Amino acid sequence: MPPSPSIRPLGSAPPLRDRGDACPGALRLHAAADGLLARVRVPAGDLTVRQATALADAAEQLGDGFLSLTSRGNVELRGLTDGCDGRLAGLLGDAGLLPSARHERIRNILASPLAGLDRHTPADVRWWARRLDALLCASEAATALSGRFLFVLDDGRGDVAALGGDVSLVAERDGAGERPDGDGGTALLRVGDDPAALRIAGPDAPRAALAAAEAFLTAAEASGTGAWRVRELPQEHALTARDVAGALRAAGITATHVPDGARPFTATTGATTAYAAPSPAAGPTTTYPNPDSNPAAEPAPPYADSSAPGIVEGADGRHTLSVLAPLGRLSTAQWRLLTTTAARHGSGELRLTPWRGVVLPGLPAAAAAGRLAALSAAGLITDPSSPWHRLGACTGRPGCAKSRTDVRADLAQAVAAGAPVPGGSPAPVPGAPVYWSGCERRCGHPHGTWVDVLATTDGYQVSVVRPDASPATQETRPQ
């Protein structure tokens, strides 16, 4: 399958894209070694029981009987047969999974999976996700976005903010976090790797995200490089927060420039320039932080770890189950058990996570432990101490012809032997994800710092990938 998007290595030249991206969708199927592949976008990972049932039906009736979860909280169906595209579109469309055929590949919206669910929850930014999805599907300009362009909506706990978004929205603790519906409050908007941000009103966040994406399209056209993502823009056409501020002003959205939006705004950050919406008193003004407040000095609430499996206690007495799929792959039987649990014991919804997991909200406290045990018995990862926790792998052979080996089988043998990193040594960075790849494309690899286990003609090579280092300075251990 086409390689997953990745952050451009430090110091490398931006690519020249002379064609549209080949990213598969639900209507544009990809020919893999094990049959056709469909990637179904699930904005914010949100599924109703009806939609989850439709996906299981599609996997059983048209595919290989399995569902694969992606690092963007989407679903892949593999082993699809020739000529199934019409039936697949019908199944998905009837369930509301294809609101716009022209926009289906660009609905890449990643959101904090536990937003609104845990005891100390910040903002429920999923309201932003629903509104942004509707705006995307109504935008003619947005159809020009690549299938790899990513929107990230973080509820303030910082769990998805660093996952490589092209346009990122982060709810601020002193605003939207006090409103369970995500309305009101303020948010920081960032583009690509620009450390600066724009502070905007919470209700403006979805419109601002779309305006930022359209600003990227303008910059990409001006660059002449055919860039698919913000990080691919050449330096002379780089998109910054200040550039986006102009687009927001034209859209009637007030934005305040925050020089270092990558960290919490504090009283020591300094002056910020406010970009106001057009008004009779037009023109930018300068605002200053309140010298009597210091949000960074306030202790951060103990947010639940949205990447870890287990039970999450909610503020309303209800509980949430969080489970992971081994290597991101679920049988239809496992999927249907999750769906049944959501329907009979939960709130009737499922949330997919970027860690290839599923979150089931709304269970009574008395039922949570028993339901989690049933999911564990079905082969799902329900305990952070599982040897499969933080392990991942690309499709490998036989599903991918470009892979040098069956990396999943090799990884399974390594786990059985108690050595998930080749060579019998522990992971070079304790706690970091370990990801096995069958070729240099490393499809689906994690973000941030991770342990790379790469299949080569001479066996597996182990290295540590760090986001702030160029390829020449990565730590490598041939095996």
The 8 nearest C-alpha neighbors of each residue, nearest first, counted from 0:
[[1, 31, 2, 399, 29, 30, 36, 442],
 [2, 0, 22, 3, 21, 442, 23, 29],
 [3, 1, 442, 440, 0, 4, 441, 443],
 [2, 4, 442, 443, 5, 1, 444, 441],
 [5, 3, 147, 2, 6, 443, 442, 148],
 [6, 4, 7, 3, 163, 446, 444, 8],
 [5, 7, 8, 163, 4, 230, 466, 446],
 [6, 8, 5, 9, 230, 11, 231, 13],
 [9, 7, 11, 469, 6, 10, 470, 468],
 [8, 10, 469, 11, 468, 7, 467, 470],
 [9, 11, 8, 469, 12, 7, 470, 468],
 [12, 10, 8, 9, 13, 7, 469, 14],
 [11, 13, 14, 10, 233, 7, 231, 8],
 [14, 12, 231, 233, 232, 11, 15, 7],
 [15, 13, 16, 12, 231, 224, 226, 232],
 [14, 16, 224, 17, 225, 13, 226, 223],
 [17, 15, 225, 18, 224, 226, 14, 19],
 [16, 18, 15, 225, 19, 224, 226, 20],
 [19, 17, 16, 20, 225, 21, 15, 226],
 [20, 18, 21, 17, 16, 145, 225, 227],
 [19, 21, 22, 145, 18, 146, 227, 147],
 [20, 22, 23, 19, 1, 146, 29, 18],
 [21, 23, 20, 146, 1, 24, 147, 104],
 [24, 22, 27, 28, 29, 38, 21, 37],
 [25, 23, 38, 27, 104, 26, 37, 39],
 [24, 26, 37, 39, 38, 27, 28, 23],
 [25, 27, 24, 28, 88, 84, 37, 100],
 [28, 26, 24, 23, 25, 29, 37, 22],
 [27, 29, 37, 36, 23, 26, 24, 35],
 [28, 30, 36, 35, 23, 31, 37, 27],
 [29, 31, 35, 34, 36, 28, 32, 0],
 [32, 30, 34, 33, 35, 0, 29, 399],
 [31, 33, 398, 399, 400, 34, 397, 30],
 [34, 32, 398, 78, 31, 397, 35, 77],
 [35, 33, 78, 31, 79, 32, 30, 80],
 [34, 36, 30, 79, 29, 78, 31, 28],
 [35, 37, 77, 29, 28, 76, 79, 30],
 [38, 36, 25, 28, 76, 24, 75, 23],
 [39, 37, 75, 24, 25, 74, 23, 40],
 [38, 40, 25, 74, 24, 73, 75, 37],
 [41, 39, 73, 106, 42, 38, 107, 74],
 [40, 42, 44, 73, 45, 43, 39, 72],
 [43, 41, 108, 44, 106, 107, 40, 45],
 [44, 42, 109, 110, 108, 45, 128, 41],
 [43, 45, 351, 41, 350, 72, 42, 352],
 [46, 44, 350, 43, 349, 41, 42, 351],
 [47, 45, 349, 348, 50, 51, 350, 44],
 [46, 48, 348, 50, 49, 51, 347, 349],
 [47, 49, 51, 50, 347, 348, 338, 52],
 [50, 48, 52, 47, 51, 53, 94, 46],
 [51, 49, 53, 47, 94, 52, 48, 46],
 [50, 52, 48, 54, 53, 49, 46, 47],
 [51, 53, 55, 49, 50, 54, 48, 56],
 [52, 54, 56, 50, 51, 55, 90, 57],
 [53, 55, 57, 51, 56, 52, 58, 50],
 [56, 54, 58, 52, 57, 53, 331, 59],
 [55, 57, 53, 59, 54, 58, 60, 52],
 [58, 56, 54, 60, 55, 61, 59, 53],
 [59, 57, 62, 64, 55, 56, 61, 60],
 [60, 58, 64, 56, 57, 62, 61, 55],
 [61, 59, 57, 58, 56, 62, 64, 63],
 [60, 62, 57, 79, 58, 59, 80, 83],
 [63, 61, 79, 58, 78, 64, 77, 59],
 [62, 64, 78, 65, 77, 58, 59, 79],
 [63, 65, 59, 58, 62, 331, 330, 66],
 [66, 64, 330, 329, 331, 63, 58, 67],
 [65, 67, 329, 76, 328, 75, 330, 74],
 [68, 66, 328, 75, 327, 74, 329, 69],
 [69, 67, 74, 327, 355, 73, 75, 72],
 [68, 70, 73, 71, 72, 355, 74, 67],
 [69, 71, 353, 72, 354, 355, 443, 68],
 [72, 70, 353, 69, 73, 109, 352, 107],
 [71, 73, 353, 352, 351, 44, 69, 70],
 [72, 74, 40, 41, 69, 71, 68, 39],
 [75, 73, 68, 39, 67, 38, 69, 66],
 [74, 76, 38, 67, 37, 66, 39, 68],
 [75, 77, 37, 66, 36, 58, 62, 38],
 [78, 76, 36, 79, 62, 63, 35, 75],
 [77, 79, 34, 62, 63, 33, 35, 36],
 [80, 78, 62, 35, 61, 77, 34, 36],
 [81, 79, 83, 35, 82, 61, 34, 78],
 [82, 80, 83, 79, 35, 84, 34, 61],
 [81, 83, 84, 80, 85, 86, 79, 87],
 [84, 82, 86, 81, 85, 80, 87, 61],
 [83, 85, 87, 86, 82, 88, 26, 81],
 [86, 84, 88, 87, 83, 89, 82, 26],
 [87, 85, 89, 83, 88, 84, 90, 61],
 [86, 88, 84, 90, 89, 85, 83, 91],
 [89, 87, 85, 91, 86, 90, 92, 84],
 [88, 90, 86, 92, 87, 91, 93, 85],
 [91, 89, 87, 93, 88, 92, 53, 86],
 [92, 90, 96, 88, 94, 89, 93, 87],
 [91, 93, 97, 89, 95, 94, 96, 90],
 [92, 94, 90, 91, 95, 89, 96, 97],
 [93, 95, 50, 91, 92, 96, 49, 53],
 [96, 94, 92, 93, 97, 98, 91, 50],
 [95, 97, 91, 92, 94, 98, 50, 41],
 [98, 96, 92, 99, 95, 91, 100, 103],
 [97, 99, 95, 96, 100, 92, 136, 103],
 [100, 98, 102, 97, 101, 103, 136, 137],
 [99, 101, 103, 102, 97, 98, 26, 104],
 [102, 100, 99, 103, 142, 104, 136, 105],
 [103, 101, 99, 100, 105, 104, 136, 142],
 [102, 104, 100, 105, 106, 101, 99, 97],
 [105, 103, 146, 24, 102, 106, 40, 107],
 [104, 106, 146, 107, 102, 103, 144, 145],
 [107, 105, 104, 103, 108, 42, 40, 132],
 [108, 106, 149, 105, 42, 150, 40, 109],
 [109, 107, 42, 150, 43, 151, 106, 149],
 [108, 110, 151, 43, 152, 150, 71, 107],
 [111, 109, 152, 43, 153, 151, 112, 108],
 [110, 112, 153, 114, 113, 154, 159, 158],
 [113, 111, 114, 352, 110, 305, 350, 351],
 [114, 112, 116, 111, 305, 115, 117, 120],
 [115, 113, 123, 111, 116, 112, 154, 120],
 [114, 116, 123, 120, 113, 122, 179, 117],
 [115, 117, 113, 313, 114, 120, 118, 360],
 [118, 116, 313, 120, 119, 312, 311, 314],
 [117, 119, 314, 313, 120, 312, 116, 302],
 [120, 118, 117, 302, 300, 121, 301, 314],
 [119, 121, 117, 115, 118, 116, 114, 122],
 [120, 122, 176, 154, 155, 119, 123, 115],
 [123, 121, 176, 181, 175, 154, 124, 179],
 [124, 122, 115, 114, 181, 125, 180, 179],
 [123, 125, 127, 126, 181, 122, 154, 114],
 [124, 126, 128, 127, 123, 129, 110, 43],
 [127, 125, 124, 129, 128, 181, 130, 123],
 [126, 128, 125, 124, 130, 205, 129, 131],
 [129, 127, 125, 131, 126, 130, 132, 43],
 [130, 128, 132, 126, 131, 127, 125, 133],
 [129, 131, 133, 127, 132, 128, 205, 134],
 [132, 130, 205, 134, 128, 133, 129, 127],
 [133, 131, 135, 129, 130, 134, 128, 136],
 [132, 134, 130, 136, 131, 135, 137, 129],
 [133, 135, 131, 137, 132, 136, 138, 130],
 [136, 134, 132, 138, 137, 133, 131, 141],
 [135, 137, 133, 134, 138, 102, 99, 132],
 [136, 138, 134, 135, 133, 139, 141, 99],
 [139, 137, 135, 141, 140, 136, 134, 142],
 [138, 140, 141, 142, 137, 136, 143, 135],
 [139, 141, 138, 142, 143, 213, 144, 216],
 [142, 140, 143, 138, 139, 144, 135, 213],
 [141, 143, 140, 144, 139, 102, 101, 138],
 [144, 142, 141, 140, 145, 216, 139, 105],
 [145, 143, 141, 142, 105, 146, 148, 216],
 [146, 144, 147, 227, 148, 20, 105, 143],
 [145, 147, 105, 104, 22, 148, 144, 20],
 [148, 146, 145, 149, 4, 227, 22, 228],
 [149, 147, 145, 228, 146, 165, 144, 227],
 [148, 150, 164, 107, 165, 147, 108, 151],
 [149, 151, 108, 166, 164, 167, 165, 109],
 [152, 150, 167, 109, 164, 110, 108, 168],
 [153, 151, 110, 168, 167, 169, 109, 154],
 [154, 152, 169, 111, 155, 160, 159, 110],
 [153, 155, 170, 122, 124, 156, 121, 111],
 [156, 154, 170, 157, 153, 169, 171, 121],
 [155, 157, 158, 154, 302, 153, 121, 111],
 [158, 156, 160, 155, 159, 153, 154, 161],
 [157, 159, 156, 160, 111, 153, 305, 161],
 [158, 160, 162, 161, 153, 157, 111, 151],
 [161, 159, 157, 153, 162, 158, 151, 167],
 [162, 160, 159, 163, 447, 158, 164, 157],
 [163, 161, 159, 160, 446, 164, 447, 151],
 [162, 164, 161, 165, 6, 446, 191, 160],
 [165, 163, 149, 151, 166, 150, 167, 162],
 [164, 166, 191, 149, 190, 229, 150, 148],
 [165, 167, 190, 150, 164, 189, 151, 208],
 [168, 166, 151, 189, 164, 188, 150, 152],
 [167, 169, 188, 152, 187, 153, 151, 186],
 [168, 170, 153, 187, 186, 155, 154, 152],
 [171, 169, 186, 155, 154, 175, 153, 185],
 [170, 172, 186, 173, 174, 155, 185, 175],
 [173, 171, 176, 174, 155, 170, 175, 121],
 [174, 172, 171, 176, 175, 177, 184, 294],
 [184, 175, 173, 185, 176, 172, 171, 177],
 [174, 176, 184, 122, 178, 177, 181, 183],
 [175, 177, 122, 121, 172, 174, 178, 173],
 [178, 176, 175, 174, 179, 122, 121, 173],
 [177, 179, 175, 181, 176, 180, 122, 182],
 [180, 178, 181, 123, 122, 115, 177, 176],
 [179, 181, 182, 178, 123, 126, 122, 124],
 [180, 182, 123, 122, 124, 175, 178, 179],
 [183, 181, 180, 202, 201, 178, 175, 184],
 [182, 184, 201, 175, 202, 181, 185, 200],
 [174, 185, 183, 175, 201, 200, 182, 186],
 [186, 184, 200, 201, 174, 199, 171, 175],
 [185, 187, 170, 169, 171, 199, 201, 198],
 [188, 186, 198, 169, 197, 168, 196, 199],
 [187, 189, 168, 197, 196, 167, 198, 186],
 [190, 188, 196, 167, 166, 240, 187, 168],
 [191, 189, 166, 165, 193, 167, 192, 239],
 [190, 192, 165, 229, 193, 230, 166, 164],
 [191, 193, 194, 190, 230, 189, 165, 163],
 [192, 194, 195, 191, 239, 190, 189, 240],
 [195, 193, 259, 261, 260, 192, 196, 258],
 [196, 194, 258, 259, 260, 193, 257, 240],
 [197, 195, 260, 189, 257, 188, 240, 187],
 [196, 198, 256, 188, 255, 187, 254, 257],
 [197, 199, 187, 255, 254, 186, 256, 188],
 [198, 200, 254, 186, 185, 197, 201, 187],
 [199, 201, 185, 203, 202, 184, 186, 204],
 [200, 202, 185, 183, 184, 204, 203, 186],
 [201, 203, 204, 182, 200, 183, 205, 184],
 [202, 204, 201, 200, 206, 205, 207, 199],
 [203, 205, 207, 201, 206, 202, 208, 200],
 [206, 204, 131, 208, 207, 127, 203, 130],
 [207, 205, 209, 208, 203, 204, 210, 131],
 [206, 208, 210, 204, 205, 209, 203, 211],
 [209, 207, 211, 205, 210, 206, 204, 212],
 [208, 210, 212, 206, 211, 207, 213, 205],
 [209, 211, 207, 213, 212, 208, 214, 206],
 [212, 210, 214, 208, 209, 213, 243, 207],
 [213, 211, 215, 209, 214, 210, 208, 216],
 [212, 214, 216, 210, 215, 211, 209, 217],
 [215, 213, 211, 217, 212, 216, 210, 218],
 [214, 216, 218, 212, 213, 217, 219, 211],
 [217, 215, 219, 213, 214, 218, 220, 212],
 [216, 218, 214, 220, 215, 219, 221, 213],
 [219, 217, 215, 221, 216, 220, 236, 222],
 [220, 218, 216, 222, 221, 217, 226, 215],
 [219, 221, 217, 222, 223, 218, 216, 225],
 [220, 222, 218, 219, 223, 217, 236, 224],
 [223, 221, 219, 224, 220, 236, 218, 233],
 [222, 224, 220, 221, 225, 219, 226, 15],
 [225, 223, 15, 226, 222, 16, 219, 14],
 [224, 226, 16, 223, 219, 17, 227, 15],
 [227, 225, 224, 231, 219, 228, 232, 16],
 [226, 228, 145, 225, 148, 231, 147, 229],
 [227, 229, 231, 230, 148, 226, 165, 147],
 [228, 230, 231, 191, 165, 232, 215, 238],
 [231, 229, 228, 232, 191, 7, 6, 192],
 [230, 232, 13, 228, 229, 226, 233, 14],
 [231, 233, 237, 230, 229, 226, 236, 13],
 [234, 232, 236, 235, 13, 237, 231, 222],
 [233, 235, 237, 236, 232, 13, 238, 231],
 [234, 236, 233, 237, 222, 232, 238, 218],
 [235, 237, 234, 233, 222, 232, 218, 238],
 [238, 236, 234, 232, 235, 233, 239, 218],
 [237, 239, 242, 236, 215, 229, 218, 240],
 [240, 238, 242, 241, 193, 237, 243, 190],
 [239, 241, 243, 242, 196, 195, 244, 197],
 [240, 242, 244, 239, 243, 245, 256, 197],
 [243, 241, 239, 240, 244, 245, 238, 246],
 [242, 244, 240, 246, 245, 241, 211, 247],
 [245, 243, 241, 247, 242, 246, 248, 240],
 [246, 244, 248, 243, 247, 242, 249, 241],
 [245, 247, 243, 249, 244, 248, 210, 250],
 [248, 246, 250, 252, 244, 249, 245, 207],
 [247, 249, 276, 245, 251, 252, 250, 246],
 [248, 250, 246, 247, 251, 245, 276, 252],
 [251, 249, 247, 248, 252, 246, 210, 276],
 [250, 252, 276, 248, 249, 247, 277, 253],
 [253, 251, 247, 276, 248, 250, 254, 203],
 [254, 252, 275, 276, 274, 248, 199, 251],
 [253, 255, 199, 274, 198, 197, 273, 275],
 [254, 256, 273, 198, 197, 274, 272, 257],
 [255, 257, 197, 272, 271, 273, 196, 258],
 [256, 258, 196, 260, 259, 271, 195, 197],
 [259, 257, 195, 260, 256, 196, 271, 194],
 [260, 258, 195, 194, 261, 257, 262, 196],
 [261, 259, 196, 195, 262, 257, 194, 258],
 [260, 262, 259, 194, 195, 263, 196, 189],
 [261, 263, 260, 259, 264, 194, 265, 295],
 [264, 262, 265, 295, 260, 261, 294, 259],
 [263, 265, 262, 268, 260, 266, 294, 295],
 [266, 264, 267, 293, 268, 295, 294, 263],
 [265, 267, 290, 268, 293, 288, 289, 292],
 [266, 268, 265, 269, 290, 264, 288, 293],
 [269, 267, 265, 266, 264, 270, 259, 258],
 [270, 268, 267, 271, 266, 287, 288, 265],
 [269, 271, 287, 286, 272, 288, 268, 285],
 [272, 270, 256, 257, 286, 287, 285, 273],
 [271, 273, 285, 256, 255, 286, 284, 274],
 [272, 274, 255, 284, 285, 254, 283, 256],
 [275, 273, 254, 283, 255, 253, 272, 244],
 [276, 274, 253, 273, 283, 254, 248, 277],
 [275, 277, 251, 248, 253, 252, 278, 274],
 [278, 276, 281, 251, 275, 248, 279, 249],
 [277, 279, 281, 280, 276, 275, 282, 251],
 [280, 278, 281, 277, 282, 276, 275, 283],
 [281, 279, 278, 282, 277, 283, 275, 276],
 [280, 282, 278, 279, 277, 283, 275, 276],
 [281, 283, 284, 280, 275, 274, 277, 278],
 [284, 282, 274, 273, 275, 285, 281, 272],
 [285, 283, 273, 272, 282, 286, 274, 275],
 [284, 286, 272, 273, 271, 287, 283, 270],
 [287, 285, 271, 272, 270, 273, 284, 288],
 [286, 288, 270, 271, 289, 285, 269, 290],
 [289, 287, 266, 290, 286, 270, 269, 265],
 [288, 290, 291, 292, 266, 287, 293, 265],
 [291, 289, 266, 292, 288, 293, 267, 287],
 [292, 290, 289, 293, 266, 288, 294, 265],
 [293, 291, 290, 289, 294, 266, 265, 288],
 [292, 294, 265, 295, 296, 266, 291, 297],
 [295, 293, 296, 297, 265, 292, 264, 263],
 [296, 294, 293, 297, 265, 263, 264, 298],
 [295, 297, 294, 293, 298, 265, 299, 292],
 [296, 298, 294, 295, 299, 293, 300, 292],
 [299, 297, 300, 296, 295, 294, 301, 293],
 [298, 300, 297, 301, 302, 295, 156, 296],
 [299, 301, 302, 119, 298, 120, 156, 121],
 [302, 300, 299, 303, 119, 118, 298, 120],
 [301, 303, 300, 119, 304, 120, 156, 117],
 [302, 304, 305, 301, 117, 311, 113, 119],
 [305, 303, 306, 307, 302, 158, 308, 113],
 [304, 306, 307, 303, 113, 112, 158, 111],
 [307, 305, 304, 354, 308, 352, 158, 356],
 [308, 306, 305, 304, 383, 309, 321, 382],
 [309, 307, 322, 321, 381, 382, 383, 323],
 [308, 310, 321, 381, 382, 320, 322, 307],
 [309, 311, 320, 319, 321, 312, 318, 367],
 [310, 312, 319, 318, 117, 320, 313, 309],
 [313, 311, 318, 117, 118, 319, 310, 317],
 [314, 312, 117, 118, 317, 315, 116, 318],
 [313, 315, 118, 316, 117, 312, 119, 317],
 [316, 314, 313, 317, 118, 318, 312, 116],
 [317, 315, 313, 314, 318, 364, 312, 363],
 [316, 318, 363, 361, 313, 315, 362, 364],
 [319, 317, 312, 362, 313, 364, 361, 311],
 [320, 318, 360, 311, 359, 310, 361, 362],
 [319, 321, 310, 359, 358, 309, 311, 360],
 [320, 322, 358, 308, 309, 357, 310, 359],
 [323, 321, 308, 381, 357, 356, 380, 379],
 [322, 324, 356, 380, 355, 379, 357, 308],
 [323, 325, 327, 356, 379, 328, 326, 355],
 [324, 326, 327, 328, 323, 387, 380, 379],
 [327, 325, 391, 328, 324, 392, 390, 355],
 [326, 328, 324, 355, 68, 325, 67, 329],
 [327, 329, 67, 326, 324, 66, 325, 68],
 [330, 328, 66, 65, 333, 324, 334, 67],
 [331, 329, 65, 333, 332, 64, 334, 66],
 [330, 332, 334, 333, 65, 55, 64, 335],
 [331, 333, 335, 330, 334, 336, 329, 55],
 [334, 332, 336, 330, 331, 335, 329, 337],
 [335, 333, 331, 337, 336, 332, 330, 329],
 [334, 336, 338, 332, 337, 333, 331, 339],
 [337, 335, 339, 333, 338, 334, 340, 332],
 [336, 338, 340, 334, 335, 339, 341, 333],
 [337, 339, 335, 341, 336, 340, 48, 342],
 [338, 340, 342, 336, 341, 337, 343, 335],
 [341, 339, 337, 343, 344, 338, 342, 336],
 [340, 342, 345, 347, 338, 339, 344, 343],
 [341, 343, 347, 339, 340, 345, 344, 338],
 [344, 342, 340, 341, 339, 345, 347, 346],
 [343, 345, 340, 362, 341, 342, 346, 363],
 [346, 344, 341, 362, 361, 347, 360, 342],
 [345, 347, 361, 348, 360, 341, 342, 362],
 [348, 346, 342, 341, 345, 48, 47, 349],
 [349, 347, 47, 346, 46, 48, 341, 359],
 [348, 350, 46, 359, 358, 45, 47, 357],
 [351, 349, 45, 358, 44, 357, 46, 112],
 [350, 352, 44, 357, 72, 356, 358, 45],
 [351, 353, 72, 356, 354, 355, 112, 357],
 [354, 352, 70, 72, 71, 355, 69, 351],
 [355, 353, 352, 356, 70, 306, 323, 72],
 [356, 354, 327, 68, 353, 352, 69, 323],
 [355, 357, 323, 352, 354, 322, 324, 351],
 [356, 358, 351, 322, 350, 321, 352, 323],
 [357, 359, 321, 350, 320, 349, 351, 360],
 [358, 360, 320, 349, 319, 341, 321, 350],
 [361, 359, 319, 345, 346, 362, 358, 320],
 [360, 362, 345, 346, 317, 318, 319, 363],
 [361, 363, 345, 318, 317, 344, 367, 360],
 [364, 362, 317, 366, 365, 318, 367, 361],
 [363, 365, 367, 366, 318, 317, 362, 316],
 [364, 366, 363, 367, 368, 369, 362, 318],
 [367, 365, 363, 364, 369, 368, 370, 362],
 [366, 368, 370, 364, 369, 365, 362, 371],
 [369, 367, 371, 370, 366, 372, 365, 310],
 [370, 368, 372, 371, 367, 366, 373, 365],
 [369, 371, 373, 367, 372, 368, 366, 374],
 [372, 370, 374, 368, 373, 369, 367, 375],
 [373, 371, 375, 369, 370, 374, 376, 368],
 [374, 372, 376, 370, 375, 371, 369, 377],
 [373, 375, 377, 371, 376, 372, 379, 370],
 [374, 376, 379, 372, 377, 378, 373, 381],
 [375, 377, 373, 374, 378, 372, 379, 371],
 [376, 378, 374, 375, 379, 373, 333, 336],
 [379, 377, 375, 376, 380, 374, 333, 325],
 [378, 380, 375, 324, 374, 377, 323, 381],
 [381, 379, 323, 322, 382, 324, 375, 325],
 [380, 382, 308, 322, 309, 375, 379, 323],
 [381, 383, 384, 308, 385, 309, 380, 307],
 [384, 382, 385, 308, 307, 388, 381, 309],
 [385, 383, 382, 386, 388, 387, 381, 380],
 [384, 386, 387, 388, 383, 382, 380, 381],
 [387, 385, 388, 384, 414, 390, 417, 419],
 [388, 386, 385, 390, 389, 325, 380, 414],
 [387, 389, 385, 390, 386, 383, 384, 380],
 [390, 388, 432, 387, 433, 391, 431, 430],
 [391, 389, 433, 387, 388, 434, 432, 326],
 [392, 390, 434, 326, 435, 433, 389, 393],
 [393, 391, 435, 434, 436, 326, 407, 394],
 [392, 394, 436, 395, 442, 443, 435, 441],
 [393, 395, 398, 399, 392, 396, 407, 406],
 [396, 394, 405, 402, 406, 399, 437, 393],
 [397, 395, 405, 398, 399, 404, 402, 400],
 [396, 398, 399, 395, 405, 32, 33, 400],
 [399, 397, 33, 396, 32, 395, 394, 31],
 [400, 398, 396, 32, 395, 401, 397, 402],
 [399, 401, 402, 32, 396, 398, 397, 31],
 [402, 400, 399, 403, 438, 437, 395, 396],
 [401, 403, 437, 395, 438, 400, 404, 399],
 [404, 402, 437, 438, 401, 454, 455, 405],
 [403, 405, 396, 402, 406, 437, 395, 454],
 [404, 406, 396, 395, 408, 407, 409, 397],
 [407, 405, 409, 395, 408, 404, 410, 437],
 [406, 408, 410, 409, 405, 411, 392, 395],
 [407, 409, 411, 410, 406, 405, 412, 413],
 [408, 410, 406, 412, 407, 411, 413, 405],
 [411, 409, 413, 407, 412, 408, 406, 414],
 [410, 412, 408, 414, 413, 409, 407, 415],
 [413, 411, 415, 409, 410, 414, 416, 408],
 [412, 414, 410, 416, 419, 418, 411, 415],
 [415, 413, 417, 419, 411, 416, 412, 418],
 [416, 414, 412, 413, 417, 411, 418, 419],
 [415, 417, 413, 414, 418, 412, 419, 411],
 [416, 418, 414, 415, 413, 419, 423, 386],
 [417, 419, 423, 413, 420, 416, 414, 421],
 [420, 418, 414, 413, 417, 421, 410, 423],
 [419, 421, 418, 426, 423, 425, 422, 424],
 [422, 420, 423, 419, 418, 478, 459, 424],
 [421, 423, 424, 478, 420, 418, 425, 419],
 [422, 424, 418, 421, 420, 425, 419, 417],
 [423, 425, 422, 420, 426, 418, 421, 427],
 [426, 424, 427, 420, 423, 418, 429, 419],
 [425, 427, 428, 429, 420, 424, 450, 433],
 [428, 426, 425, 429, 463, 450, 462, 424],
 [429, 427, 426, 431, 430, 450, 463, 449],
 [430, 428, 431, 426, 427, 425, 432, 450],
 [429, 431, 428, 432, 389, 426, 433, 449],
 [430, 432, 449, 429, 428, 433, 448, 450],
 [433, 431, 389, 449, 390, 450, 434, 430],
 [434, 432, 450, 390, 449, 451, 389, 391],
 [433, 435, 391, 392, 451, 452, 390, 450],
 [436, 434, 392, 452, 453, 391, 451, 406],
 [437, 435, 453, 441, 393, 438, 392, 454],
 [436, 438, 402, 454, 403, 395, 404, 406],
 [439, 437, 402, 440, 436, 441, 454, 403],
 [438, 440, 441, 437, 453, 436, 454, 442],
 [439, 441, 438, 442, 2, 3, 436, 437],
 [442, 440, 436, 439, 444, 438, 443, 393],
 [443, 441, 2, 3, 440, 444, 393, 436],
 [442, 444, 3, 70, 393, 441, 445, 69],
 [443, 445, 442, 441, 434, 446, 3, 393],
 [446, 444, 443, 449, 447, 432, 434, 70],
 [447, 445, 162, 448, 444, 163, 449, 161],
 [446, 448, 466, 465, 449, 445, 161, 162],
 [449, 447, 465, 464, 466, 446, 431, 463],
 [448, 450, 432, 431, 464, 463, 433, 451],
 [451, 449, 433, 463, 462, 432, 434, 464],
 [450, 452, 462, 434, 461, 463, 453, 433],
 [453, 451, 435, 461, 460, 434, 436, 459],
 [454, 452, 436, 460, 459, 435, 451, 437],
 [453, 455, 459, 437, 458, 438, 436, 460],
 [456, 454, 458, 457, 459, 453, 460, 403],
 [455, 457, 458, 454, 403, 459, 404, 460],
 [458, 456, 455, 459, 454, 478, 460, 477],
 [457, 459, 455, 456, 454, 478, 460, 477],
 [458, 460, 454, 453, 478, 455, 452, 461],
 [459, 461, 477, 453, 478, 452, 476, 454],
 [462, 460, 452, 476, 451, 477, 475, 453],
 [463, 461, 475, 451, 474, 476, 450, 464],
 [462, 464, 450, 474, 449, 451, 473, 465],
 [465, 463, 449, 448, 473, 450, 462, 451],
 [464, 466, 448, 467, 468, 447, 463, 449],
 [467, 465, 447, 468, 448, 464, 8, 446],
 [468, 466, 465, 9, 469, 8, 447, 464],
 [469, 467, 465, 466, 472, 9, 470, 473],
 [468, 470, 9, 471, 472, 8, 10, 473],
 [471, 469, 473, 472, 468, 8, 9, 464],
 [472, 470, 469, 473, 468, 474, 9, 475],
 [473, 471, 470, 469, 468, 474, 475, 465],
 [472, 474, 470, 471, 464, 463, 475, 468],
 [475, 473, 462, 463, 472, 476, 464, 461],
 [476, 474, 462, 461, 473, 477, 463, 460],
 [475, 477, 461, 462, 460, 478, 474, 463],
 [478, 476, 460, 461, 475, 459, 462, 458],
 [477, 460, 459, 422, 458, 476, 421, 461]]
